[in-house]
Amino acid sequence: MSTRTRPCPRCGTRYPFRDAAGKTITHCRSCRVPLRPKRFHMNKRRTRWVHIYFLSRKGLTYHEYKLRLQAVGVDTCKDLNREQYARLFREGRKLPDSPKWKTGKRRIAA
Ligand SMILES: [Zn+2]
């Protein structure tokens, strides 16, 4: 478990990301202002999920997938930030699932 902390932007009190009960601390307890969210970065698990979701589940071609990345402002999924990642999936959810995905026939090549 991480022991990293983040400060309140107003009073500077530092808080760990989670309290003793394991609940995420999102606001300063004395000022009630929101704390900065945890830094977002594309890790291996997220990039793999993006690939599976769009190439296998939604059945996009690699080219179509790249166009979607470019539509949110990046060339590679490794450069996605939190907002772009959310936008990519917000749009992606509207796509129908690939029929091959539905029957479980299509598997992504590792
Ligand atoms: Zn505060």
Residues whose N, C-alpha, C, O or C-beta is under 5 A from the ligand:
A	BS01	ZN	C8 R10 C11 G12 C28 S30 C31
